[in-house]
Amino acid sequence: MSKKTPNNQPSKLDQLLAQLRRPGGASLAELMKVTGWQQHSVRGALAGSLKKRGHQISSEVTDGVRRYHVAAQ
């Protein structure tokens, strides 16, 4: 379920999903940069909006940086 904004760009949630589906996942800083959102907004999207869409979000700490991933569907 991909929504497009009026100028035919992917939504910010779609941009988050694209980052989370990369082989190494994405750090909070990377997700903030892509969306332009603050930390609490990105975490809210991970814990709320994306889970409501049916995505399972996981995270792990690698080299002292927490990286988030989405399970393949």
Secondary structure, DSSP 8 states (H G I E B T S, - for coil): ---B-TTS-B-HHHHHHHHHTSTT-EEHHHHHHHH---HHHHHHIIIIIHHHTT--EEEEEETTEEEEEE---
